[in-house]
């Protein structure tokens, strides 16, 4: 069975998946403990990271996930910057690059979260929250021709602070 994948549990961690590589895990965590740093790069057509349940980027530490050049990350539920010390960034860029969530995305739960959807990148989620709790900040940038974020519901600034920027042909579609 698949287990938990940590990239930067207490120290510094780096995960690179490319050239049609495939990562399978039950959970994913990039930048878990306070003071830790995690970086995950998923790049290239046919390269993918499949996560059965939850993905955390910047739980209490600093985490960055980059999805580039036609790669795919699929998760069920995701939080970027969970705790007050969490700093998380997800970048989805390039034609065919996608982050697909079956359930919710939270950008900036209690920490500082950033989502960038760039240059024909795609993000899909059931619902999305930016700045969920007091002290949490969620920033999203959707920029460049073909850049698209599709969700069924979007809330910007729940108990914290949220901001969305659309530039240069980037689009958000809320399907409700």
Secondary structure, DSSP 8 states (H G I E B T S, - for coil): ---EEEESSSSEEEEEE-TT-EEEESEEEES-STT-EEEEEEESTT-EEEESSEEEESSSSEEEEEEETT-EEEESEEEES-STT-EEEEEEESTT-EEEESSEEEE-SSSEEEEEEETT-EEEEEEEEES-STT-EEEEEEESTT-EEEEEEEEE-SSSEEEEEEETT-EEEE--
